[in-house]
């Protein structure tokens, strides 16, 4: 639900948008290069793979911290 809120025309907003798994997936299934003359910031393929590598790590760390604090 969050990616439509963040546009790709502003740099910081595009950075948040590209950190979402949905946007990363859309870039990975795209079979053409982004238009080099567009004004929008486009996601990169390595950045999209990094999103898929980092999200599970963050989920595991967050689950570990939350469970540890809850059992006290």
N, C-alpha and C positions, 0 to 999 in steps of 0.2 A: 504494500500500500504506500510505502514511502517514496519510491522512485518518481512517481508523477509530480510530487511536491517539489523536487529539486530539478531545476532546469539545467541544461548543458550549455547555456550561453554565458554563465558566470563561472569563473574558475573554481571558487570554493564550493559552490553549489554542485558543480559537475564532479568534484572530487568526492563529495558525499554520495552522489548518485552512482558513481562508478564503484563504490565500496559495497554496493548492494548485490547479492547473488543474482537477482533477476537481470540486472543490467549486464553483469558479467556473462551470464548465459546468452543473452541476446547478442553480445559481441562475439562470443565463441562460435555461435551457429551462423553468423554472418559470413558469407563466402566472397565478399568483396572488400576492398580497402575503403576506408572512409574518405570522403571527398576532401582533398587537401585545401580547397579554397573555401570550405565552409567556416562560418564564424564560431561554430560550437566547438567545445572541447570534446573530442571523441575518446572512448576507452581504447586501451591497447590490449592486444592478445596476452602478452606476458602479465600485464596488470590484472587481467581477468582471471588468469590461472592463479595468481597470487591471492586473489579474493577467495577462490575455492580452497586454497591451502590454509589460509588464515582463519576463516570463519569456524571450522571445526576445532581448531586449537583454542580459540577464544571461548567457544562453547564448553570445552572440557575444563578449562581453567575456571570459568565462571561457575560451572556445576560443582567443581571441587571446593571452591571458596564458600559457596552458599550452603552446601551440605555440611561442611566443617563447622560453620557458624551456627547452624541449626541444631546440631547434635549436642551442643554445649549445655 
